[in-house]
């Protein structure tokens, strides 16, 4: 009988130790969940900020690309005008020599 009570007492102690370990683990899981929730919110905030910044940079890039295209077209027009003026100047010099 005493042996049986000793076994029951040992089993009870093991069960209590197991319960305490489970309580500690549950507390740690709750802390980890809280920690993960915090960092998840932080990451979400940063992702939102980066998406907004990316959108703004894309808009700026598109505007600059358009300005560059317009500048290139203006340069091309100016070169065409210069070539035409140079040709007229050569033609005028040729006519002056003939006179």
Secondary structure, 3 states (H helix, E strand, C coil): CHHHHHHHHHHHHHHHHHHHHHHHHHHHHHHHHHHHHHHHHHHHHHHHHHHHHHHHHHHHHHHHHHHHHHHHHHHHHHHHHHHHHHHHHHHHHHHHHHC
